[in-house]
């Protein structure tokens, strides 16, 4: 009913000025939010979700501007106002007190030079006339409410001293500090483990129920939306293409883009040959209209379970390409008299396993379990404390850097963040060519350039990309560049370290399909590291579950998913968003 509406957005259009002219990021969208309701806004990066949320808060900064629109808001006093007509001073009373926001990246949202407690106190004292003592008491209570361990310690801690999940809870505590009418949560769980994500979603649900709060929850993952939303608005290229209840979106999606988003997620109930992508469902004409496509049957080809198991077991009869025996990586954290180490953090503790040619071994676990440390230790980017790492018969842990260099061309890594692993001053062509120059492959730079062009084609990028810089590409495109660079030395073994964690589900599907295609063409051996068990299950022949530096369990990935032995693995599986 109209009387229940707490927010109405009418004909909102947001633009950004650039040297090339004015680009429209949000194109005449309209939607509403009811009291006590959770509205999910879902779409890929660049669809306009975050710009929409910032527009509601009136936080769009130059070169961006709201061209036109109406933001009708009913405040706590049941007074109606158009947020577009408020001046900056009036808006300061609305922000935080009436409408609060939890941003995607808590580390960049929290001030690194102030303690977490001081920052939440500042928000409380800005909107409430209370003493410092009372403000501190309220902060401690808030920290308890958002289930932060040792609230007094967290109060005096700086952001860098907390984990990602803890920082996100501090941000939620800050947003809830003045009991807002509307909470906008912009991708609050994107980079978190599935278990932490599940806890944050449960926390938001309980806080909303307790305070009769309305929520706008923004994400690219429809699986997460299913866990928390009442209604869903699907955005694509600045427009809302579909709005419906969460049940209708999942059971009878109308728009082909929505169908594509739902299909991109790796399925848990079957093993398919390759993931469907958005392009399987829709294509856009030159005039901007959408046309639905007939889905290609091979996109959904289900692998025969017996054949898949037989193929995975056959690989294990080969001579191992990589063997780990008793590998440890310990970091000293406490020293006593005479600099004797009294205590260690055992990041990796007594790990042993084999990796066989042509297989994909999945490594899964929460942040801090040691999986990334193990990956880097295997490649000798960090040296092990103990144990042996045999690659093609060579014990890497006993080799000097000079002896390791010729072997490195056979071992490559694709990092989690493609932007920080590319030099912003080098074109992508130079970045891909550089390892060939280091290892003196293909004779001349002219031959190397030809090889780069082949690699760009192999990762589905155009030749004209050679002279462009990393900032000119999307996250998915940059990850393709990093894959091409890893392929430049024609390695036998590649570690993928959270290489799709920060990508949209649609882009993630493209990258996962690409990695599978390349493995089929070149016979690569992968270690695939992720905190997302559904992605690891799709990619892997075998899976290792890690917890606190140790192996929790190991076996065929389907066996572990359907018949987990460890309570820890069962918790990981239970935390995966299952949809409606």
Number of C-alpha atoms within 10 A of each C-alpha: 5 8 8 12 17 22 22 19 20 16 17 20 22 24 20 18 13 10 5 6 8 12 12 19 21 28 17 18 18 16 14 15 20 19 17 19 21 24 27 27 28 26 27 20 20 15 20 23 29 21 21 23 20 15 22 23 21 19 14 18 11 9 10 18 17 20 15 13 19 18 21 20 24 20 18 13 6 9 8 13 15 15 20 17 12 13 9 10 8 11 18 15 13 19 19 25 23 19 24 24 24 23 22 20 18 20 17 10 14 21 15 13 10 13 19 26 23 19 19 27 25 15 18 25 17 14 16 13 10 14 11 14 10 13 22 21 12 17 26 21 15 21 24 15 15 23 17 20 11 11 19 15 13 21 21 13 16 20 23 15 13 15 14 19 22 21 23 26 24 28 26 27 23 26 26 29 24 19 20 23 25 31 24 24 23 21 20 25 25 19 17 21 23 24 19 20 20 19 17 22 17 14 16 21 17 14 17 21 12 9 13 16 21 24 29 21 25 27 25 24 23 29 19 23 25 20 17 18 21 17 21 26 22 24 24 19 18 21 19 22 16 17 20 17 14 24 16 14 23 19 10 12 18 15 18 21 26 24 20 21 25 23 22 22 22 24 16 18 9 13 20 19 16 23 24 27 25 21 16 20 21 19 16 11 9 7 6 9 8 14 14 14 12 9 15 11 9 12 15 15 14 12 13 12 13 9 10 14 16 10 13 20 15 12 16 16 10 12 13 17 18 20 20 18 15 14 21 23 23 16 14 12 10 12 12 9 7 6 8 10 13 11 13 13 14 18 20 28 21 16 18 16 15 15 23 20 19 21 25 25 27 28 29 29 27 20 19 14 21 23 30 23 17 23 20 16 21 24 21 17 10 14 15 22 16 16 19 21 26 19 21 14 11 15 15 22 22 15 12 9 11 8 11 16 13 10 15 16 20 17 20 22 22 24 20 21 19 23 17 10 13 21 14 13 11 15 18 25 23 20 22 29 22 17 17 23 16 10 13 12 15 14 10 11 15 10 12 22 18 13 17 25 20 17 22 24 13 17 21 14 17 12 14 10 17 18 12 14 19 23 13 10 14 16 20 21 18 21 27 24 27 26 28 27 27 23 27 22 20 15 19 19 26 21 25 23 21 20 24 27 20 17 22 22 27 25 22 23 23 21 22 19 18 18 18 18 15 16 17 11 9 13 16 20 22 27 23 24 29 25 24 23 27 18 23 24 25 22 26 22 22 25 27 24 25 24 21 18 23 20 22 16 16 19 16 18 25 22 15 21 20 12 11 18 14 12 10 16 22 15 13 22 21 13 18 19 18 14 14 14
